[in-house]
Amino acid sequence: MKILFLTPQLPYPAVSGGLIKTLKLIEYLSSDHDIEVGFFVKNESEIVRKDLHDFHEKTKVKFFYKVLDIERSGLNFIKSLIQRLPLSVFRNLSEEFINTCKLRSEECDLIFIDHFLMFQYVPQDWTKEIFLHQHNAEFIMWERYSETQSNIIKKIVIKLEAKRIKNYERMIIQKATTVFASPNDIEILTKISTREINFIETLHLGEEYLLNEPTLQFNETDFSILYVGTLTWEANRDGLVWFLKNIWPHLKSNFPKLIFKIIGKDNDPNLFSSWADDNQIIWYGFVDDLKPHYDSSRVFVAPLNFGSGIKVKVINALYRGIPTVTTAIGVEGLVLNNEVDIYFSNSAEVQVKYISELLTNDSTWKKVSISSRRKALELYSWESVLSKINKAINHD
């Protein structure tokens, strides 16, 4: 079967949960099908050219791309209103790419849309199957984000954008033949649709090789907590700032020797300038290999106040067996028992209590470490996720 696979960005290197899923999909589906991948890059620097080369070497698939970098600005927001598109969709709009996709699709049997941003590239006269992979229920993230805002103007603008995305998502899921989404996102998307949609459950998972690593031992870990998250993503930035303001001061006071390791690419270092001189915080930025940090850290934290879909950072912590403290948003879509497989609460006070217990209680730490890893092994494997998508494409 010949598939046109459209995704918003070069899925290599796979440095985020969404890119991990996209790369896994391309590799898995290309073993059964003839796939051509289309995506955007922001420039054609030497680094990008190397990534393009490495992507081809890893997957061996055909691909095409367009350089596109439309900034988030007031002017482009107005243009998006004129175009009647959500700003995020408008920022991924290219007339040249529309024409290219139309030509590339002529000999294809189906189009696989990896992320709602790319649905605009389905040719208007397309009559064959469309498989839509919803990485998130996008509008619900914007709705939740608006609730975190104290600035009334910003709150109104974000609510407006959430409404526009909601209308757009309603339209595209009803045009798609099949929609893949996480269980919690399917529940949300079902409520906004006006007809029955063929939904199939899927999950975003992480680095499954971590399950093969030796069991962690409490006394072999540092007296430290670990945060991992791409800090160009608003939900991660918001959550980390909340943690630093509401939880870290209590932990720092209670444990003067505690180290807080923060890993993640950041495009705005001034955002965290208030903590730049804190000698108990280590700012790593982006790192190529997370394994040494997983192996040495005692507690993993995933503070999230908004978002949707499966949180890959949480899955990776489960795989490695690092006891994790997060929020209700952090465990959405996952079948986990609180205070058994993981700890979650939206209360800063309760999170301080959870983290303190795991930092100091060997017995509790060990039980959670073993239970979390066992649950991940039982429920969250890539083979089951990817084979389900392939079976849907093959109509098995």
N, C-alpha and C positions, 0 to 999 in steps of 0.2 A: 504494500500500500504506500502511496506517495503522500507525504504530509508536509504542509507548510506550517512551520512552528514559529510563531511571532512572540517575542519577549522584549521588554523595554530596554534592557542593557546587556552588554556582553557578560555572559554568566561565568566568567573566568577572570581572575581567581575567585573561587566561591567563598567570599569573606563574610557572608551574612546568611541567615536562615533561608531567606527567599532564594538566594543564588544557589545555595546547596541543593534545594529542591529542584530548581530549574536544571542545573547541571546533571543531577541524577536522572531526571526525566529524559533529557536528551540522550544520555548514554544508554539508558534502558530501552527506550523506544527505537533507537537507531539499530539495535540488534535484530529487530523484527521488521523494520520499515525503512523506506527510503525517505530520509528527512532532510529538508532544507530549512535553515534557521535564519531569521531576519531580526535585527536588533539595532540599537543606536549606541554610538560612542560619543563622548563629549569633545574629543579632539583626536588627532592622529600623531600623538607624541611617540617618542621611541618606546616608552613604557607600554603604551597602548598597542603599538605594533607587535611588541614582544608577546603581550597577552593574547593577541589575535593568533599569532603563530602557535603559542602553547595550547590554546583552545582547539585549534585544528589538529595538532599532534595528539591531543588527549582523546578527542571524540571522532575524528576522521569524517565529520559531517560537512556537507556543503553549507556555506553561509554567505549572507550579504549584509551590509550595514550602511548606515548613513550617519554622518557627523551632525549632531544636533545638540544645542545647548541654549535653550530658551529660559531666561532667568525668571524667578518669581518676583514680579514687580507690579506696581500700581497700574502702569500702562498695559501690561500683559493681562492683568485682571480685567481691565475694561475691554480689551480685545476678546477675551474669553466670553464675556457677557454678550458681545455682539455676535460671536460665533455660536452662542448658546451651548457652550461646552464648559464643564468644570475646568478650573484653572489647571489642575494636574493633567487633565486630558489634553487641553490646549498646548501645554508645554511639551507634549510629545506628538505634536501635529506637524507633518511634513508632506506637502503635496507631491514632492518627488518620490517619497517612500510609498505613498498611495499608489502611484503609477507603477512602481516597481513590484509591489505586492500583487497588483492585478495581473501583471505579466507572469509572475512566478506561480500564481495560483492556477493558471489555465490548464496545466497538466496534472494538477493535484486531485486527490480523492477526498481530502478533508483539510480543514484549517484548524490548528490547535492554537488557541489564544491563551498565552501564559501571562495573565494579569489584565485587569479590566482596561488599563490604559491603551491596549493594543487592539481593542475591538473595532476601533474606527478604521482599521485597515482591512476588514472583511469587504471585498468588493460588493457594491450595491446589487449587482445582478447575480450574486452567488446563490446557488440553489442546492449545493451539497451540504454535508454535515459540518457543523461548527461545534468544537469542543472548547468550552471556556473553563479555565482554571482560575478560580478566585482565590488569590493568596490571602485576602481578608475580605470581610464585609466592610468596604472602605468607608462608607458613610457613617457607620456607627463609631469608627475611630474619631472622625471629625466631630460628631455630636458629643462624644465623651471629652474630647479636647476642649471644646467650647466651655464645658462646665468647669474647667480648671482655671479659666481666665477671670481676672479681677477687672481688667480694662473693658468697660462696657462696649466701646467701639469695636475692639478686637473680638469680643464675644459675639457681637451681632454679625460681623463679617464671616467669622468661622461657622456660625450657625447657617448663614446663607449658603456657604460653600457645601456644608453637609447636606443641605436640602437639594442642591443641584446634583451632587454626587448620587444621592439616593434616587432621584428621578432617572439619572443616567444608568445606574446599576439595575433598576427595575426594567428599563428598556432592553438592556443587553442580555440579561438572563432569560428574558422571554423570547429573544431571537435565537438563542443558542439551542442546539440539539440536546446537549448534555452539559451540566454544570458540575464541576468538582469543587468541593469546599469542605472545610472542617465541620464537625457536627454542630458546634455552637454557632458558626456562621450560617449554616443551612437553616437553622431555626430562625435566625434573624432575617435572612433573605426570603424565606417562605412567607413571612408576614407582610412583605412589601409587594409581592407579586400578585397579579390579578388573574393568573391562570396557573394550572398545575405545571410544575417544572420537573424535568428529569434530573434530580440531584443525586450525586454519588459522593459518599463520604471519602475524604482523603485527609492526610495529616502532613504537616511539616515536621520532619525529624532532623536529627543532627548527625554527629560523627559516630556512627555505630561501632567503629573499631574500639572505642573507649570501653565497651563491654568486655573486650578481651584482655584489658589491662589487669594487672594484679590487684587484689583487694586492698583498698586504702586502710591504713592503721592510724588510729587517733594520735598515738605518741610519735608518729613519724611526720605529722603535719606541723606547719608553723602556727604560731599564735596569730592567725590572720584571717580576715574575711576577704572574699574575692567578688568583684563585679566585672562582668564582661558584656559589652554591648556597643554597637555602632552609634557613636554620639552625634552623627549627622542626622539621626532619626529622632524626630521630635518627642516621641513617646519615651525613648531612652533618656534623653536629656532632661525632660521634665521629671521623670522618676528618680534619676540620680540626684538632681538638685533637691527634691523633696526629702530624700534619704539623708543627704548631707546637712540639711537644715533641721530635720525633726528627729533623726535617730542617731546619727553619728556623734553629736555632742554628748549624749548620754553614755554611749559605748566608750567614747574617749575618756570621759570622766571616771567611769567604772574600771576601765582597763588601760592604764597609762602606757602599757607596753604593746597594746594591740596595734597591728598594722592593717591598713585598708589598701588593698591592691585594686587599682582601677585600670581596666584594659579596654581600649576602643578608639577607633579613629575619630578625631574631633576637628571640625572646621571652624570653631569659634572658641579659642582658648580663653578669651576674656570672660566667657560664661562662668567659669569656675575659678576666677581670679581670687575670690574671697577665701579659697582654701589652698591657694598656691604655696603658702608658707607653712602649711601644716606638716610637720616632720613625721607624723604617723601615717600620712597618705603617700603612696607611691603611684605616680602617674606614668603608665607605660606607653600610652598611645596605642597604635596598631602593632600587634606582634604576629609573626608568621606561625609560630608553634605555641599553642595554648597548653599542651600536655604538661610541661613542667609546673605551670601555675595550678592546673587541676590537681596534680599530684601532691603539691605542697600546702595547699590552702585548707583551712579547717572548716569554714562555712562559706557557702555561696549565697549571694543575695541578688534578688531580681525585683527591685521596686518598680512597679508599673501602675500608673493611675488611669491609663486609658490604652486602647489598642483592641485588636481582635485576632482571631485565628490562634494557632498553636505557637507557643513561645519556644523557639529552638534552644535558646540559652538554658531554659529549664530542662528540656529533654537531655541536653548534653551533661548537665549536672547529675541527672538521674543515671545516665549511662555510666558515669565515672564513680557514682556513689558518694558524691559530696553532699552532705546534708544541706538542704536549701530552705531559705526563708524568702517568701514572696507575698504577693497580694492575691486577692480573689481573681483579678484580671490575669495574673501570671499562671493560674492553673485552669483557665477556661479551656474547655474541650478535652481535658485530660481526666482520666479515671484514677484519681489519687485520694487517699485517705489522709485527712489533716492530722498532724501530730503522730503519724505512723510512717507514711511514705515521704512526706514533705510537711513543711510548716507554712501556713498562710494566714494572713490577717491584714485588714486595711488600717488597723490601729497601730500608730507608731509605738505606743506604750507596750502593746502586746508583742510587736516585733522585737523590741529591745529585750523583753523577757525571753523570747524564743532564742535569739542569737546568743544571749548570755548563757543559757542552759547548754546549748550545743558547743559553745567554746570551752566549757568547764567540766561537763559531765561525760566521761568516757563511755559509760554504759548506754546512756540515751543516744549519744552520737553513733555508736556502733549499730544499734538497732535500726536507726533511721537509714544509715548508710547501706546496710544489707537489704532492707525492705525496699528502698527506692530502686536499687539496681535490679532486684528480682522483678519488680513491677515493670520496669522498662524492658527487660528481656522478654517478659510474658506478652506485653501488649504493643510494643512500639518497634517493629522491624521494617526496614526499607523494602524488603522483598514483598511483604504483604501489601504495602501501600502502592508500589509501582506496578505490581502484577494486576491489581484491581483496575488501574487506569488502562493498562494494555488490553485487559479482557473487555472493557467497555468499548474500546476502539475496534476490537476484532468482533464485537457482538457475541462474545462467548457466554 
